[in-house]
């Protein structure tokens, strides 16, 4: 079965058409560029499972980095993540 290629531009557009992904970036940016996944889930008021899925997708796209174990991940914006956050914030 052929592997499915990911178009980064299309994936980013689809990802940020929703409020929660933007809120994830906003919380990370407002916490000196880093935050923990459980804290983000609580502040956004959504499930931890959903946040983990967003983190995985954003990590694959090079928007954030996630370090730590499964329950305590330190999230940081990459250079691209900072640029994306600034662009979306300016809209």
VEXDREN-2710 file (C-alpha; in Angstrom, 1 decimal):
% VEXDREN-2710
k/r/px/py/pz
1/UNK/0.0/0.0/0.0
2/UNK/1.6/3.4/-1.0
3/UNK/2.3/5.8/1.8
4/UNK/0.1/8.9/1.9
5/UNK/2.1/12.1/1.4
6/UNK/1.2/15.0/3.6
7/UNK/0.9/18.4/2.0
8/UNK/2.1/20.7/4.9
9/UNK/0.2/23.8/3.6
10/UNK/-3.0/21.9/3.4
11/UNK/-2.5/20.3/6.7
12/UNK/-1.8/23.6/8.4
13/UNK/-4.9/25.2/6.9
14/UNK/-7.1/22.4/8.0
15/UNK/-5.6/22.4/11.5
16/UNK/-6.1/26.1/12.2
17/UNK/-9.6/26.4/10.9
18/UNK/-10.6/25.4/14.5
19/UNK/-10.4/27.4/17.7
20/UNK/-8.7/24.9/20.0
21/UNK/-5.5/24.5/18.0
22/UNK/-5.0/28.3/18.0
23/UNK/-5.7/28.4/21.7
24/UNK/-3.0/25.7/22.2
25/UNK/-0.5/28.0/20.4
26/UNK/-1.7/31.0/22.4
27/UNK/-1.3/29.4/25.7
28/UNK/2.2/28.1/24.9
29/UNK/3.2/31.6/23.6
30/UNK/1.7/33.4/26.7
31/UNK/3.7/31.1/29.1
32/UNK/7.2/32.3/28.0
33/UNK/7.1/30.0/25.0
34/UNK/6.4/26.8/26.9
35/UNK/3.6/25.0/28.8
36/UNK/2.5/21.5/30.0
37/UNK/0.0/19.5/28.0
38/UNK/-2.3/18.8/31.1
39/UNK/-2.4/22.5/31.9
40/UNK/-3.3/23.4/28.3
41/UNK/-6.1/20.9/28.3
42/UNK/-7.5/22.4/31.5
43/UNK/-7.2/26.0/30.3
44/UNK/-8.8/25.3/26.9
45/UNK/-11.5/23.2/28.6
46/UNK/-11.2/20.2/26.4
47/UNK/-10.2/16.6/26.8
48/UNK/-6.6/15.6/27.5
49/UNK/-6.9/13.0/24.7
50/UNK/-7.8/15.8/22.2
51/UNK/-4.8/17.9/23.3
52/UNK/-2.5/14.9/22.8
53/UNK/-3.8/14.4/19.3
54/UNK/-3.2/18.1/18.5
55/UNK/0.3/17.9/20.0
56/UNK/1.2/14.9/17.9
57/UNK/-0.1/16.6/14.7
58/UNK/1.7/19.9/15.5
59/UNK/4.9/18.0/16.3
60/UNK/4.8/16.2/13.0
61/UNK/4.3/19.5/11.2
62/UNK/7.2/21.1/13.1
63/UNK/5.1/23.7/14.9
64/UNK/5.9/22.7/18.4
65/UNK/8.2/20.3/20.3
66/UNK/7.0/18.1/23.1
67/UNK/9.5/16.7/25.6
68/UNK/8.8/14.5/28.6
69/UNK/6.8/11.5/29.6
70/UNK/3.2/10.8/28.5
71/UNK/1.5/12.7/31.3
72/UNK/3.9/15.7/31.7
73/UNK/5.0/17.0/28.3
74/UNK/6.7/20.3/28.1
75/UNK/5.5/22.0/25.0
76/UNK/7.5/24.7/23.2
77/UNK/6.9/26.6/20.0
78/UNK/9.4/26.1/17.2
79/UNK/10.5/29.0/15.1
80/UNK/7.8/28.1/12.6
81/UNK/5.3/27.8/15.4
82/UNK/6.1/31.3/16.6
83/UNK/5.7/32.7/13.1
84/UNK/2.4/30.9/12.5
85/UNK/1.1/32.1/15.9
86/UNK/2.1/35.7/15.1
87/UNK/0.5/35.5/11.6
88/UNK/-2.8/34.1/12.9
89/UNK/-2.8/36.6/15.9
90/UNK/-2.5/39.5/13.5
91/UNK/-5.6/38.4/11.5
END
